[in-house]
Amino acid sequence: MGCIVGSLACCCGSAACSLCCAACPSCKNSTATRVGYSIVLIIGTIVASIFLAPGLRGALDKVPGLCKDYFTFDIFTPEHADDKVSMCDDMVGYLSVYRICFSMAAFFFLFAIIMIKVKSSKDPRSGIQNGYWSIKILILVAICVGAFFIPRGEFGQVWMVIGMIGAFLFILIQLILIIDFAHGWAESWVEKHEETDSKCYYFGLLFFTVIFYIFALAAIILFYVYYAKGDCTLHKFFVSFNLILCAGVSVLAVLPMVQEVSPRSGLLQSAVITLYIQYLTWSAMSNNPDRSCNPSLPEIFSGNTTGSPSSGTQDGSIVFGQFDYQSLLALLLWLFAVLYSSIRTSTHSQVGKLTMSEKTILQSDTASSESDKDEEKGGQNVWDNEEEAVAYSYSFFHFMLCLGALYVMMTLTNWYSPSSDFNTLNYNMPALWVKIASTWVCIALYVWTLIAPLILRNREFS
């Protein structure tokens, strides 16, 4: 965080920069920049969540002259005399979330276009990427203000479709980050076990592998009991088919031919993927409009799973703000993915290796070593490690944050079109199929990471 404060101070003047940077912990410029953009996205998410507060609409009505009425049609006719909408209706509810997330997505997409093919910090565009934070924040705020002047019309419906596509792609990126996390975790503990000959790391890997599989198995059993009962044929197919696929990838991960080319591949990674697939399956089934096959968590805990409302909202689900427990868990996973992609060292991660060549990695490591020497001589704590080559793809990182903004939008609005009715939570089949399709694509991607070294023998994957 200190690095971000230092970067922001640099926008104000050299004196402020010198004072702040002297108190900052040492860090790479590339890391500070990624964390800074991630914080911007997180703050935007918090603001969007605030606009869903149930009492906000009533509070705005108390402000004199703020909530003026306007007509939603172009030509006045007597039968439309009462078709008026308050300006405050555009400032709260699901439509406001669409506008705020539209602003963040547009901001990051703009930078994704601007930063295409930036090779090093010597490129003038690198200065825009790593500095001028106050100006960039003003641009984002300006886009957000302008978004609230977009007429209602078809904006909500069109942006919902775009949001579903973007959220689907982010789920796939989220899977890649989770696979990278599992691979990094396993490799780190295996290396420590080999270096120290301590069995603690070995038993730690075994413990978490077993725990993850137990959680996944418990989830599958609960799915059959509550979500795939009676006439819920579609849910039975989803749970059974994904169970078979997860069992298949677990066996594939430990086959001798796979272990020969990928000795670090093991059951820990498969356990993490299996548990994540079960979460996606549950998330997909939670969007089924058939309430008899989609009980809410309060209904399950209370024993009332007949599909009739119990307590809380109109559909029987208790929500936190305007999104339920499934959405809260989705946001936690999203937060992990965003922060992990920002803090993780690109040169050592599987995601970084997808976008960087071996030469680039070596150049980045060399630049880091030289910067370490400069720091020992009393250099600036936030140092440039991208003079020879960028440590990550600027354009792809902004594109990922753009998709992350769309994923947040769909999560906060429960994957459906915007509405100002705070007491209604709709469910729809398109959201169900988007999520269930993502489970199959996720498994396909993980299988590819296992079999790619077998197929592409001439390519280095280690």
Disulfide bonds with the S-S distance in Angstrom:
Cys3-Cys27 1.76
Cys10-Cys17 2.29
Cys67-Cys88 1.74
Cys232-Cys293 1.89
